[in-house]
Amino acid sequence: MNQEQIHEAVLAARSFFDQGHTLPLAYRREALRRLRQQVVQRTPDILAALREDLNKSPYESFMAEVGLVLGEIDLACRKLGRWAKPERRRPSLAQLPATARVYKQPYGVTLVMSPWNYPFQLTMNPVIGAVAAGNCVLVKPSAYAPRISQVMAALCEAAFDPAHVRVIEGGRSENNALLEERYDYIFFTGSPSVGQLVMQKAARHLIPLTLELGGKSPVLVEESADIALAAKRILFGKLLNAGQTCVAPDYVLVQRGVKPQLVEALRAELARMMPNAAYFKQNYPKVINQKHYERLCGLLEGQTILSGGEQHLDTRQISMALVDEPAADSPLMQEEIFGPILPILSVDNMEEAMRFVASRPQPLALYLFTQHQQVEAEVISRLSFGGGCVNDTVLHLAGSHLPFGGVGDSGMGRYHGKTTFDTFTHHKSVLKKWRIMDLPLRYHPYRNAEKTLPSWLLKH
């Protein structure tokens, strides 16, 4: 689409919203029900598209994409009335007599820009929250996953009025054209570098936005951890989508005394999880494109590989590589890996591990394996990160009741479940003052202008 066509799509959404079509809760529920029906009906197409774009198995695609989307739709349909209901608040003493309420108002026309790594889930979940909140949505999926982009465009066309939700396909020129328009809210998921550009464009019109970015998410393995369980759960998070996950374990900091056991446990688990070449080729996701494949291969150059790292150019697959003690200033430890490479670094104690993490940009996720509650409390209280797990990886984002988002370099804003509804909602405070008992103290002329009001009058 060219700039003029995109501008017309924004104007159509603006007109649709201004006419009040999306305000009734019944309209929003019905739209979400149609969306659910289309997702269920088109699940085979969605799974096939994810296979084509990323070589995701149907099992992984349903677990990490389709199932999560269906769960978000079901929750929004069940809870929409409660989420949208005005909330009563207590007026302060100086405001009495009055009633106070917070009203939930949609922003209006919103833009959702999504990435290629979980192209269905990371597109549809923000859309669900935006629709539940009563907004119109322009959706821009990544051009790197073209097949699922086509499926989502057809799905949304069948589920929504085109002025309500519309998918804009295309590449960089469409991205640039979309960012020249004015919206009431922008929701972006992607790399920090593109996130900076989106924020610059939004700043021209003071558009509020959510940025879901990334970063190097560490795993801390303390000496009391269940090493076998830690290995299994670290690999669960790292093997998902071949490491192309914003919250994938990026590197491991393990206490020196238990490092040999962890390495052996990781090797054993890898052999069990990827039992043979046929299983690997059929069920292990591929790197999204040649550019990223070559970048990952470059990160492995000159490194000490403990296990894996075999490169298959014909299928763009790289077997999970365990890398031993890379230099802290190496590219492998400076940039987000976003692929099947797991550096393992030893530390003398958790104090050293915490200093290492704190010296770097705030990560989107952090994972701690320990059986000591004091260690757990210290890591959680002292380190800043978007979210994480104790004795597991990745699963903190799998539910609708835990808000998900970054901090600092890893993003701003949060979503999932009710938090997504709140993200796309303006919370409008209204004080309704009674006509009786009007206190004269606040009006000119002040009776004793040289004195102050009694402090008790301003108490809350």
N, C-alpha and C positions, 0 to 999 in steps of 0.2 A: 504494500500500500504506500502511496505517496503522501506528502505532507497535507495536501488538500483533503484527501480521503480520510486521513486520521483526524484532521480538524473537524470534519463533518461528523465522524463517529463520536467525538467528544461533545459536540453541540447536541447531537441526538440524545446522548446520555443525560446531558444537562437539562434538556427539555423534558425528558421522561421523569427525571427526579423532581423538577420544579412543579410538574403537574400532580405530584403527590402519589403516584402509583405505588411506590415502594413503602409508604408509611404504614398501611394496615398490616398487622401481624399475620392475618390470614393470608395475605398475598405472599409474604415472606415464607411462611410455612409451606404453602403450595409450591412455590418455586424450589424450595429445598427438597420437597417430596419428588418433584419431577426430576431433579438432579439425581437423587438416589436411584430412582427407577432407571435412568439412563446409565448410571454407573454399573448397576447390576446387569442390565441388558447388554452393555458393551464390554463387560469384563474380559471376554475372550479377545476382543480387539485390543484392549489395553495391555493385556499380558503379551500378546504377539508383538505389539509395538515396542514394549520394553525389552523384549528379547532381541528385536531387530536393532534397536539403538544401542543397547548396553549389554546384550547377551545375558540378561537377568533370567534366572529360572522362574517358572510360574510360581513356585513355592516362595522364593524370596520376594518376588514382585507383589504377591498378595500380602505377605507378612509385613513388608516395609512400606507398601504404597496403598494398594486398593483397600485393604482391611482398615488401615488408619483413617482413610477418607470416609469410609462408611460409618465408622465410629463417631467421627466428628459431626457428620450429618445427623445421625440419630440423636446425639446429645443436644445439638442445637434445636432440633424439632421438639424434643421433650421439655427443654428448659427455657425456650424463648420467652414465654409469658413472664416467667420470674425474672429473667435477665432484663427485660425491657420495662418492667414495672417501675414507676417513680419511687424513689427511696425517701422515706421521711427522715428528717434530721432534727435534732433539738436546737431551737433558737437560743442564742445567748441572752443573758439577762437584759442587756441594753436593747435587744430587738423585740422584747415582749411588749404587748401581746401580739403573737404572730404564729404562723406555721411556716415550716421550711421543708422544701423538697428538692431532690436532685432528679431532673428529667433526662431521659436517655434519647438523644437526638442523633440521627445519622449525619455524617459529615457531608455527603453528597455524591460527587463523582470521584471515584478512587481509581488508582492505577496499581496493579499487581504485576511486578516483574519477577520472574522465577528462573531458577537455574536448571542445568541439564542433569545433575547427578541423581536426584529423586524427582524427575520431572512431573510426575502425576501428583504425588502427595504434596510437594512444596509449591505447586500451583493451586491445587484445589482447596487445600485447607485454609489459606487466607481468603480465598473467594467465598468459602462457606461462611466464615465470620463476617465478611463484608456484606453479604446478602442478608444474613440473619440480622445485622444491625440496621438494614434498610437502605444501603447504598446502591448506586449503580457502579459497575466495575468494567474497566478495560483491562484485559489480561494479555501480557506479553510473555509467552514461553521462550525458552532458549532455542536458538536455531541449531545448536549442536545436537539436539535430539529431535530431528524433524518428523519422524514417524509418529511419536506420541503427541507431538504438537498438532499434527493433523487430526488425530483421534480426539483430542480435547476440543479442538475447534468445532468438529462435528457434534460432539457431545453437548457442548454449551449451546450450539445453535438449536439443538432439539429440545433442550431443557428450559431455555430462557428467551424472553423477548430480546431481539438484538440490541435494543436501546438500553436494556437492563444489564446484561452481561455479554460482552463481545470479546472474542479472542482475536488478537492481531498477530498474525504470523509474519515471519521475516527475520532479517538479521540486523546488522549494525545500523543501517540507514533507517529502519523502522524504529529501532531503539532511540536514535537521535531525534527523529521526528516526534515520537511520543513525549520525550522529555522537553520539547519546546512548548508543549501545551500546559494549560493551567488546570490543576486538580485541587480537590479539597483534602486529599490524603494520598500518600505514596507508600507502598509496601514493597521493599526490595530485598531479595535474597540472592547473594552472590559473593563475589570476591571483594576484599577491602578496596582495591584500586578502582573498580567500577562503582562501588558504594560511595567513594569520595566524589566521583563525577555526578552521581545522582543527587547527592546532598548539595553540591554546588548549584545544580539546575533548580532544585527545590527552593534554595535560599532566595532566588530572585523574586519569587512570589510568596515567600514565607509559608511554604506548604509544610505542614507537619508530616513526619515520616517515621517509618520503622526500617531499620537496617539490620538484616540478619546476615552476618558476615562469617568469619571463620577464625583460623589461627592454629597454633601448634598446641594441641590438647595433650597434656602429659598424663602418664600413669606413674603413680608412686607405689612401689612395692616395699613394704616394711618387713623386717625380719620375722615378725610373728604371723605373717599372712599364710593362708592355706595355699601353698605354691601350685599344686596341681589344679585347684579351682581357679586361681588367678590366671594361669596359662590358658585354660579353656575359655574363660570369659574375656580375656584380652583379645584372643583370636576371634571370638564371636564378633566383637566390635570392629576389629580390623579387617576381617574378611568380607563383611557386608559391602556389597558393591565394589569389591576389590579395593577397599580403602578410600574410595571416592565419596567420602561422607564428611560433612563439615565437623561432626563431633567424633570422628574416628580417633582412636588412640594414635597420637602422632609419634611419640617416643616414650621409652620406659626409663625411669630412674629407680634402680633397685639397690638395696643395701648389699654391699660387697659380699658379705658372708653367705647370702642365699642366691647370688647370681648364677653359679653353676647349676643349681637345682632348677632355677627358672628356665634357663636356656634349654636344658634337657627336656623339661616338661613341655616347653613350646615346640621343640622338635617332634616330640612324641605326639602331641595333639595335631600338629600339621599333617603328620603321616596318617593319622586316623581320620581327620576331616577331609583330606584330599587323597583318597585311597589309591587312585590310579589316573593315568593320563586321560582315559575316556571320560571319567567323571569330571575331571578338571576342565576339559574342553567344552563339555556340555553345560556345566552348572556354575562355572566361575565367570563372573562378569569381565568384560573387556575394558580396556582404557578407551575413553570416549572418542579420541581422534589421534591422528599421527603426531601432531604437535605435542600433546601431553604425553604420549608414549615415549617420544624422543627425550622429553624433559626428564621423565622418570628414569630412563636408562642412563642419562647423563648424571643423575644424582648418585647412581651406584658406582660410577667410575672411581677407581682408587680406594674403594672402601673394603674393609674386611668383612666378608659375608660368611656368617655362621651356618646358614641354611637357606636354600631356595635361591631366588633371583634369576631363574631361567627365563629367557626372553623369547617370545613367540611372535615374530613380526607378522606372520600371515594372519593371525587372529587378534593381534594387539593385546595379548595376555602376558602378564608377568607373574610368575609364581611368587608367593609371599617370601620376601627376603628379610632375614634377621641380620642386622648389621651391628658389628661389635665396635663399641667405643669410638664413634665418629668424633672428629674435632668439633668443639663447641662453636667455632667460627666457620665451619664448612657450610656450603649451600644446603646440605641435607638437614642441618640444624638451624638454618637461618630462615628458610621459607617453608610454608605449609606443604607437606608432602603430597597429600591428596592422592594416594596410590598405595599399592601393596608393598611398602617398605617400612620396617619397624626397627629404628635404632634402639640399642640397649646400652645404657650408660650406668656405671656403678657409682655409688656414693657411700661415704662412710656411715652416715646417719641421716635421719629425716630432717634435721636442721640444715644440713648441706643441701638436701633436695629442695626444701622450701626456699632457701636463698637462691638456688638456681632458677626456680619458677618465678620468683618475685622479681628477678632481675630482667625478665623478658616481658613483652607485651601481654596483657591479660588474655588468657585463653578462653575460647568459647566453652570448653568443658575441661574437667579435671576428674581423674579416677584414682581412688586410693584403695589399696588392699592392705588390711591390717586387722588384727583382733584386739588391739589396744584402744580403749575408748578415749584415753588421754591424747594419743596420737591423732585419732580422728577429730577430736574437738580442736586441737591446735591447728591442724591443716585447714579445717573448714573456717575457723575464725580468722586466721592470719592471711590466707591467700585469697585474692580476688579472682573470680572466674564466673562465667555465665551460669553454669549449673554442672551437675555431675552425679557420680555414684560412689558409694562406698561398697567395696567388694563386688563390683560389676562394672560394665561399661555400656554406654549408649542408651540403656533402657529408660533413663530419666525423661527422654523425649517421647516415649511411646504411649503415654497416657494423656488424657485431656484435662486432668486436674492439677498438673504441675505446670506453671508458666515456663515457657522456654524462650531464651534470648541471650544475647551477649552483654558484655560490659567493656567499656573502653574500646580498644582496637577491634574487639570481636563483635561489636554491634551496639545497637540501642533499641529499646522497645522489646516487648514480649508478646507471645501469643500461645495458642492452644486452648481449646474449650472456651469457657467464659472469657478468658483473657483476650482471645481473638475478637470476640464481640465488643469488649471494652476498648480494644485498640482502635476499632473502626467507629467508635461512638464518642460524640461530644457529650460530656456530663455537665448539664446546664443547671446551675443553682438558681432557685427562685424563692424569694421570701415574700409571703403574702401577709401583709400587715392588716391588723384589725383596725376598724375606724374608731374604736373607743379607747379610752385611757391613753391619750396622746401626751407623752411626757414633755413638759415645757423646757426641760433643762437643755435640750439640744439646739434650741432656736435662739437667734439674736433677738433682742439684745441680751447678752449674758448678764445674769443678776450680779455676779461677783467676778468680773472679767480678770481680776488679778489673782484669783484662786484657781485651783484645779478641781476636777470632778472627784468625788470619793472613789477610791480604787475598787471598792466592792461592786460598784455599778457596772464595771467593765469585765467582771468575772464571767467565765464561761462554764 
